[in-house]
């Protein structure tokens, strides 16, 4: 069973791909390092609430939508 961190990473990847964004572009828009975004998507990093909110804003979705797995 996937952990919450893994589910969150998969959701970010899904939303990013739906919008046609590369990891590099999403990281640039969210003002974070590409390698850190890569680790988030891989379920290996647990981002802060501040970063989660920034990702939601950049992806133009609500926080609740971000957590619909």
C-alpha positions, 0 to 999 in steps of 0.5 A, spaced: 500 500 500 502 506 498 504 511 503 501 518 503 507 521 500 507 516 495 500 518 493 501 525 493 507 525 488 503 521 484 498 526 484 502 531 482 505 527 476 498 526 474 496 533 474 503 536 471 502 531 465 495 533 464 497 540 463 503 538 459 508 541 463 515 538 464 518 537 471 523 542 469 517 547 467 513 546 473 519 546 478 521 553 475 514 556 475 514 553 483 520 556 484 523 550 487 529 546 484 528 540 479 531 535 483 527 536 489 520 536 485 523 529 482 523 527 489 516 529 491 513 526 485 517 519 487 514 519 494 521 520 497 520 527 500 514 530 504 514 537 502 512 543 507 505 546 507 508 552 503 510 548 498 504 544 497 500 551 497 505 553 491 504 547 487 496 548 487 497 555 485 501 554 479 497 548 477 491 552 478 487 548 482 485 548 490 488 544 495 482 539 496 483 538 489 490 536 490 489 531 495 484 527 491 487 520 490 
